Amino acid sequence: MKRIQPHIMCGLGDIAEYVLLPGDPQRVKLIAEHFDKCRKVAENREFITYTGTYRGIPVSATSTGIGGPSASIAVEELANIGAKVFIRVGTTGSLQPDIDVGEIVIAVAAVRSDGTSRCYIPLEYPAVADYNVVLALVRASKQLGVDPHVGVVWSYDAFYAESQEKINVWSKSRVLSVDCESAPIFVVSSLRGLRAGSIMAVDGNLVKGTKKGEFMVGEEAGEHDPRVREAIKKEISIALEAIKILDGMSRRD
């Protein structure tokens, strides 16, 4: 009888080697719409999983929910049943005045201000994306006519504790943007000998005061902003094309 992972509710044979990791469970369905064919594997708590193929390549998508704890659980359990390459497909708040809402950020590394990665290993250990995954994301972006911002991001747990002082520190340090999940995904993947990357759609600019927050009913703000919705579509396409590139690299090797 197939053994099932306790949180994502998937077992051996349910997951492809390549997995896209959106935070939002609804984004899994958007990703699955790009698959040649797919099936819904499981839904439990914040974790929804679809598995299918893209251009004939087996691919899965699993939502992680918000934050490092649930993202690390997803990576750990997916790795237990065969996943080897992870690409976070998320949203992020800009920390630079020239990175606007609707643009794309690709993380090469992340500042470890999260709590989850600290539970795994001391802070001296870097949170770094896999070189080939970053390369594939950049190449896929160019192929699709997108000019991404590529660099370091800040992973921080407390959405409502992002003080202006902290924002200023990382903005002056040329950190591109802030999210919650990139650092723990990078660290857990590295420690397990897996590969990970992160591509994100900018949904606010913290240095300009347009942080995602309260809005009126019907107001087009945050992820309801047409620019953000379009950027999410772009990042999904880029991530899937990056998988195609990575698969080609592995076949040549």
Secondary structure, 3 states (H helix, E strand, C coil): CCCECCCCCCECCCCCCEEEECCCHHHHHHHHCCCCEEEEEEEECCEEEEEEEECCEEEEEECCCCCHHHHHHHHHHHHHCCCCEEEEEEEEEECCCCCCCCCEEEEEEEEEECCHHHHHCCCCCCEECCHHHHHHHHHHHHHCCCCCEEEEEEEECCHHHCCHHHHHHHHHCCCCEEECCHHHHHHHHHHCCCEEEEEEEEEEECCCCCCCCCCCCCCCCHHHCHHHHHHHHHHHHHHHHHHHHHHHHHHHC
